[in-house]
Amino acid sequence: MAKKDIDWGSLGFGYVKTDKRFVSNYKDGKWDDGVITEDADIVMNECACVLQYAQTCFEGLKAYTTEDGRTVCFRPDLNAARMYDTAQRLEMPPFDKDRFVEAVKQVVKANEDYVPPYGSGATLYLRPYMFGINPVIGVKPADEYQFRIFATPVGPYFKGGIKPLTLCVSDFDRAAPHGTGHIKAGLNYAMSLHPIQEAHRAGFAENMYLDAATRTKVEETGGANFLFVTKDNKVVTPKSNSILPSITRRSLMYVAKEYLGLEAEEREVYFDEVKDFAECGLCGTAAVISPVGKIVDHGKEICFPSGMDEMGPITKKLYDTLTGIQMGRLDAPEGWIVEI
Ligand SMILES: *Cc1c(COP(=O)(O)O)cnc(C)c1O
């Protein structure tokens, strides 16, 4: 098949309509077999549950070309499992995990021409999502659902080099202690739009959210988990029930221990300790790790020794090792790389 005539290197992180997507419908208590369709539009009733009560959740993962020319996905089974958990928390009928991975493969195959070539820095981003579609006016879960996966090619996250970010400590909360912070639900993003726009207006790239109950502990940003490196090269990530369990972060913690021989610890991280760390990064599928150079807390600056020009040395090692595994340059742990 011929690749699409796309300037892969100049793609941004935006929606580009591709040829095919997967759709499965849930009705009368079961999911149907699902189909690949060319129709990118969804028609629903004005009173659809998703429109009125935001009963929707999503996932995000990438397909890409490895150094030796294979088309692969990174740990799609973990996206399947996370979406299963999310659906249960939202009283949605979970989609079978094996069928989820199969559907991911079908969508990548159907859009093979849009999988960017190795070395372009671009990837084919996959967006599985599910929503309640039948009319609901009295508050309750929907009876009918749609599960979809579309694909969109996205450019290299760091165009023109990786520049450390400046964050601010938010006065808003991202997630309540016994709320929905640990699931990938649209509602967590709806309420984060105002804080992120406020942060941008003030010149910051992202918000650092603290725990809502005590405002003393580090949680995450709107869409990425934190990794810190101590001055004696220990990797630390915040532990909390209201953080979204990032697959990238979990993979990086494994890489730190098993590939780099570093100590790696998931524990509560107090905001007071942040000034003592040597490096800071944000982890998520889109960028793998974005280095953080500075965090501003109501005018008080925390500047990491790694500075504002490049990634810290441990962050860089983590980044190079995980992207090496993803791209097939390094041996992957069993099951991490799934061939299409
Ligand atoms: C998706 C997401 C992440 C990153 O998770 P990955 O699985 O690494 O992509 C982190 N935080 C939030 C709130 C998210 O929604």
The ligand as an SDF file (V2000), in Angstrom:
LIG
                    3D

 15 15  0  0  0  0  0  0  0  0999 V2000
   -4.2440    9.7950   29.7190 C   0  0  0  0  0  0  0  0  0  0  0  0
   -3.7790   10.5060   30.9310 C   0  0  0  0  0  0  0  0  0  0  0  0
   -2.4520   10.4140   31.3980 C   0  0  0  0  0  0  0  0  0  0  0  0
   -1.3690    9.6970   30.6350 C   0  0  0  0  0  0  0  0  0  0  0  0
   -1.5920    8.3290   30.5250 O   0  0  0  0  0  0  0  0  0  0  0  0
   -0.8350    7.4460   29.4500 P   0  0  0  0  0  0  0  0  0  0  0  0
   -1.4470    6.1100   29.5900 O   0  0  0  0  0  0  0  0  0  0  0  0
    0.6030    7.4470   29.8000 O   0  0  0  0  0  0  0  0  0  0  0  0
   -1.0710    8.0910   28.1170 O   0  0  0  0  0  0  0  0  0  0  0  0
   -2.1340   11.0470   32.5820 C   0  0  0  0  0  0  0  0  0  0  0  0
   -3.0450   11.7600   33.2710 N   0  0  0  0  0  0  0  0  0  0  0  0
   -4.3190   11.8910   32.8480 C   0  0  0  0  0  0  0  0  0  0  0  0
   -5.2700   12.6930   33.6450 C   0  0  0  0  0  0  0  0  0  0  0  0
   -4.7290   11.2690   31.6650 C   0  0  0  0  0  0  0  0  0  0  0  0
   -5.9930   11.4060   31.2550 O   0  0  0  0  0  0  0  0  0  0  0  0
  1  2  1  0
  2  3  1  0
  2 14  2  0
  3  4  1  0
  3 10  2  0
  4  5  1  0
  5  6  1  0
  6  7  2  0
  6  8  1  0
  6  9  1  0
 10 11  1  0
 11 12  2  0
 12 13  1  0
 12 14  1  0
 14 15  1  0
M  END
$$$$
